[in-house]
Amino acid sequence: MKENSLAVFEDIKIRRVYDEEKETWYFSVVDVIAALIQQPDYQAARKYWKVLKGRLAKEGSELVTICYQLKMTANDGKQRLTDTATAETLLRLVQSVPSPKAEPIKLWLAKVGYERMQDMADPARSLDRAREYWQQHGRSEKWIQQRMMGQETRNKLTDYWKDHEVKKKEEYSILTNIIHQEWADVSVTKHKEMKGLKTQNLRDHMTEAELIFTALAELSTRQIAETINAVGMDENKVAGKKGGGIAKKARRELETKTGRKVVTGESFLPPSSKKELPKRK
């Protein structure tokens, strides 16, 4: 999941989070309800959604079952589980709420989907937006170039998996972690903890060296998988361990020459959000 961000509908802030693997935005259902019923009080909107959710459940509506709980930043600044839904699900949910804002909300949600379709038709739009985002957050041009090259390498690997019987997104995550654990000697989750990250994208907070070794591990994995024609999870796990192992050897050699660790707790988080981070042994 990508870092939480806000969208605004008629001065009402709607929290959303982007799932990079599914290429989908998930919106806070309560925030959309607040916009629909024109209720700025979060607790009142939350109560309305609770009642509506109960009614829909009794009616056997699948809308309730296809809402997902994801962590989003609450009013108190803490990360809390929140009911979320895709734009498609919300377009259907809106029909259950009598509101003069129903049509404007539908148009707004459709616009969000349209912008995503534009990105798919013209990937340069998405790349330009990503570059602008990183520039605004103080990344150097050198870092941005490495981040984008690494993403291209990543995309080629996931394309290979998709074409060779690795279909489920959970399987992508498992393979990704195998590669990461192998080259970095820490899991993806542990690496995020080292950097003090929660919902943020790990790669957006990697150092230049971490990006390079991640790309080397994933490039090696894909080329090994292509060489052995790896099909399915088991064979691609083997390729992942071998590909990660190549990057591990290079990492250890560099660390020996420089006396510095490649995998670190460094991140681009603002100082105020950083806590005492565990040191890597």
C-alpha positions, 0 to 999 in steps of 0.5 A: 500500500502506498502512503495515505493521501487525501482527496477533497469533495466540496471541502470535505476531506476523503481519505484514500490509500493506493494499492500498487499491486492491484493498481486501485484506490481505496476510499474511506467509506465513512468520509464518503458518507459524510460528504453524501449526508453533508455531515462534517461530524465524523462520529455522526457519519460513522453512526450513519454508516453503522446503521446503513451497514447493518441494514445492507447486511440484513438485506444480503447485500454483497456491498458490505462484504466487499468493503475492506478494513485498512489502516488510515490516519484518524483525527487523533493522528493515529493509524486506525482500521477503517472501512474502505471501498473501491470507487466501483463499490462506492458508486453502487453504495451511493445508491443506498443513500438518499442525498442531493449529493449522490450525483455529484459524488458519482461524477467525482468518483467516476472522474477518479476512475477516468484519471486512472484509465488515462494513466493506463492509456498513457503511462507517461502521465503516471510517471510525470506525476510520480516524478513531481511527487518525489521532487516535492518531497525533496528527492534528488534527480539521481534518486528519482532516476534510480527509483524509476529504473527500479520500478521498470525492473520490478514491472518486468519481473511481475509481468513474468510471474503473471505469464507463468502461473503466479496469479494471486497477489498474495503470491507476488508478496511471498516471492517479493519477500523471499527475494528481499530476505535473501539479498538484504538479510531482513524481511520486507516487514522488518526493513520497514520497521527499521525505517519507522514506516507504517503505510508508506511504500518501502521503496519510496524510502530506500537509499540509492544503494538499497534501490540498486541492490533491490533492482539487481536482485529482481533483475537476476531473479527474472533472468534466472527464471527465464533461463530455467523457464520457471513456472508456478510458485515453487519454481519461482521461489527457487529463482527468487532465492538464487536471484537474491543470492547474487545481490547478497554477494555483491552487497557483502562485498561492497560492505567489506570494501566500504565498512558501511551497511547497505540496509539501514534505518534511513528514510525520508520521513519528516523528523517529527514522525521518526521514533527511535529506530532499532539498529540493524545488527 
